[in-house]
């Protein structure tokens, strides 16, 4: 009985550890919400658009500079199931650390923003 319990715990731990590895680039995981509008050696810029009730599959972002074009309310859920609602206001600019999550527009307005990923290449 103890061996069975230990094996179940190990299996669950492995499954939860694998979830972030399964997370994809947002453009691939949620093409209805994310569109790549610039990608060069210095930055990658994503345009984000989400209608009320729209949900996105699990995906990952590196640290980004976020510019909110049209605000709204987003529910962000981490791989471990914890979630939080974030209110974004039109015109907000913020630095956001790397994250793996699902997103759901839980507000009443379409949200639009730009996510700017800075690439850290070799210094010249």
Secondary structure, 3 states (H helix, E strand, C coil): CHHHHHHHHHHHHHHHHHHHHHCEEHHHHCCCCEEEEEECCCEEEEEEEECCCCEEEEEEECCEEEEEEECEEEEEECCCCCEEEEEECCCCEEEECCEEEEEEECCCCCEEEEEEEECCCCCC
